[in-house]
């Protein structure tokens, strides 16, 4: 599993003629750091795509956590007529492939003037049935006595959610952040369809600049790939303990 990543890192520091040497020379004869300089500050500056991905991913993750946690609290703690039916219908949207809604979204965003903007990527991403289901499962495991104690103190639903329920779901929220971050950071199809301005491109689209009619610039492609995957690895390593704990705790009740 690790071997392709090692090859990617090794290739990013090689000269183009050394890429396909056999047997593989894992340690380059000379470390070509200029590959990274060309990627980040060359004709197609990777730092711009990085900033765009940070913007889209950051806003999407914040929106996902906020909306999913509020919706999960409503489905787990508030009794209203047809709650289970509405939740079932909400979960049923998980069975609809993303490709099915691609054309309708294109028509709607074009009509609203959101086509070729980052909002076309952010808005659909903040509403996720999976995030709501994941947090709801955890909220069901929190003793109702805590909510009732807050209600006796005069707290409304928002106060109970923000001061009691949400703080207790730290591990599950971190798990959702990691999953949501990875999804939006690596998303390719939606940016490809909804973005046409090169200045708005995200990291996955930026990688395509190293492929042209003359072939693939493998050394630059691998340098860009190392740069692209680094935030995901760092985030997972920093939050690994919470991720495992959150996945386990989110399945307390069905």
ZICORPE-V792538 format. One record per residue. N is the residue number from 1. RES is the residue in three letters. PHI is phi in whole degrees, -180 to 180 (* if undefined). Layout:
# ZICORPE-V792538
N|RES|PHI ; N|RES|PHI
This chain:
# ZICORPE-V792538
1|UNK|* ; 2|UNK|-80 ; 3|UNK|-56 ; 4|UNK|-60 ; 5|UNK|-70 ; 6|UNK|-66 ; 7|UNK|-64 ; 8|UNK|-62 ; 9|UNK|-65 ; 10|UNK|-64 ; 11|UNK|-65 ; 12|UNK|-66 ; 13|UNK|-113 ; 14|UNK|-104 ; 15|UNK|-82 ; 16|UNK|-55 ; 17|UNK|-73 ; 18|UNK|-95 ; 19|UNK|-62 ; 20|UNK|-106 ; 21|UNK|-63 ; 22|UNK|-132 ; 23|UNK|-66 ; 24|UNK|-63 ; 25|UNK|-96 ; 26|UNK|-66 ; 27|UNK|-103 ; 28|UNK|-58 ; 29|UNK|-65 ; 30|UNK|-146 ; 31|UNK|-79 ; 32|UNK|-95 ; 33|UNK|-70 ; 34|UNK|-63 ; 35|UNK|-60 ; 36|UNK|-69 ; 37|UNK|-64 ; 38|UNK|-66 ; 39|UNK|-66 ; 40|UNK|-80 ; 41|UNK|-130 ; 42|UNK|-84 ; 43|UNK|-63 ; 44|UNK|-116 ; 45|UNK|-61 ; 46|UNK|-71 ; 47|UNK|-63 ; 48|UNK|-68 ; 49|UNK|-66 ; 50|UNK|-63 ; 51|UNK|-64 ; 52|UNK|-63 ; 53|UNK|-66 ; 54|UNK|-63 ; 55|UNK|-64 ; 56|UNK|-64 ; 57|UNK|-68 ; 58|UNK|-61 ; 59|UNK|-65 ; 60|UNK|-65 ; 61|UNK|-66 ; 62|UNK|-61 ; 63|UNK|-64 ; 64|UNK|-62 ; 65|UNK|-64 ; 66|UNK|-65 ; 67|UNK|-70 ; 68|UNK|-64 ; 69|UNK|-69 ; 70|UNK|-67 ; 71|UNK|-65 ; 72|UNK|-64 ; 73|UNK|-63 ; 74|UNK|-62 ; 75|UNK|-74 ; 76|UNK|-96 ; 77|UNK|-119 ; 78|UNK|-106 ; 79|UNK|-88 ; 80|UNK|-143 ; 81|UNK|-64 ; 82|UNK|78 ; 83|UNK|-59 ; 84|UNK|-66 ; 85|UNK|-67 ; 86|UNK|-62 ; 87|UNK|-66 ; 88|UNK|-63 ; 89|UNK|-64 ; 90|UNK|-62 ; 91|UNK|-68 ; 92|UNK|-63 ; 93|UNK|-67 ; 94|UNK|-66 ; 95|UNK|-85 ; 96|UNK|-88 ; 97|UNK|-62 ; 98|UNK|-61 ; 99|UNK|-66 ; 100|UNK|-66 ; 101|UNK|-93 ; 102|UNK|-64 ; 103|UNK|-68 ; 104|UNK|-57 ; 105|UNK|-65 ; 106|UNK|-60 ; 107|UNK|-65 ; 108|UNK|-65 ; 109|UNK|-66 ; 110|UNK|-66 ; 111|UNK|-69 ; 112|UNK|-84 ; 113|UNK|79 ; 114|UNK|-97 ; 115|UNK|-66 ; 116|UNK|64 ; 117|UNK|-134 ; 118|UNK|-70 ; 119|UNK|-65 ; 120|UNK|-67 ; 121|UNK|-95 ; 122|UNK|-78 ; 123|UNK|-58 ; 124|UNK|-67 ; 125|UNK|-77 ; 126|UNK|-81 ; 127|UNK|-105 ; 128|UNK|-133 ; 129|UNK|-67 ; 130|UNK|-65 ; 131|UNK|-63 ; 132|UNK|-64 ; 133|UNK|-63 ; 134|UNK|-62 ; 135|UNK|-73 ; 136|UNK|-61 ; 137|UNK|-60 ; 138|UNK|-73 ; 139|UNK|-61 ; 140|UNK|-65 ; 141|UNK|-87 ; 142|UNK|-81 ; 143|UNK|-55 ; 144|UNK|-68 ; 145|UNK|-61 ; 146|UNK|-65 ; 147|UNK|-67 ; 148|UNK|-66 ; 149|UNK|-65 ; 150|UNK|-66 ; 151|UNK|-65 ; 152|UNK|-66 ; 153|UNK|-85 ; 154|UNK|93 ; 155|UNK|-79 ; 156|UNK|-89 ; 157|UNK|-61 ; 158|UNK|-66 ; 159|UNK|-67 ; 160|UNK|-64 ; 161|UNK|-65 ; 162|UNK|-76 ; 163|UNK|-107 ; 164|UNK|-121 ; 165|UNK|-72 ; 166|UNK|-63 ; 167|UNK|-60 ; 168|UNK|-76 ; 169|UNK|-100 ; 170|UNK|-55 ; 171|UNK|-64 ; 172|UNK|-68 ; 173|UNK|-64 ; 174|UNK|-62 ; 175|UNK|-61 ; 176|UNK|-65 ; 177|UNK|-62 ; 178|UNK|-63 ; 179|UNK|-64 ; 180|UNK|-68 ; 181|UNK|-60 ; 182|UNK|-62 ; 183|UNK|-63 ; 184|UNK|-74 ; 185|UNK|-66 ; 186|UNK|-96 ; 187|UNK|-64 ; 188|UNK|-119 ; 189|UNK|-64 ; 190|UNK|-62 ; 191|UNK|-60 ; 192|UNK|-63 ; 193|UNK|-84 ; 194|UNK|-98 ; 195|UNK|-118 ; 196|UNK|-122 ; 197|UNK|-82 ; 198|UNK|-59 ; 199|UNK|-71 ; 200|UNK|-101 ; 201|UNK|-62 ; 202|UNK|-96 ; 203|UNK|-58 ; 204|UNK|-58 ; 205|UNK|-72 ; 206|UNK|-61 ; 207|UNK|-64 ; 208|UNK|-71 ; 209|UNK|-69 ; 210|UNK|-94 ; 211|UNK|-122 ; 212|UNK|-138 ; 213|UNK|-66 ; 214|UNK|-88 ; 215|UNK|126 ; 216|UNK|-104 ; 217|UNK|-86 ; 218|UNK|-64 ; 219|UNK|-65 ; 220|UNK|-72 ; 221|UNK|-61 ; 222|UNK|-71 ; 223|UNK|-63 ; 224|UNK|-68 ; 225|UNK|-67 ; 226|UNK|-61 ; 227|UNK|-64 ; 228|UNK|-72 ; 229|UNK|-86 ; 230|UNK|-59 ; 231|UNK|-61 ; 232|UNK|-66 ; 233|UNK|-64 ; 234|UNK|-63 ; 235|UNK|-64 ; 236|UNK|-67 ; 237|UNK|-63 ; 238|UNK|-72 ; 239|UNK|-117 ; 240|UNK|-58 ; 241|UNK|-62 ; 242|UNK|-68 ; 243|UNK|-63 ; 244|UNK|-63 ; 245|UNK|-64 ; 246|UNK|-70 ; 247|UNK|-64 ; 248|UNK|-68 ; 249|UNK|-73 ; 250|UNK|-74 ; 251|UNK|-108 ; 252|UNK|-63 ; 253|UNK|-132 ; 254|UNK|-108
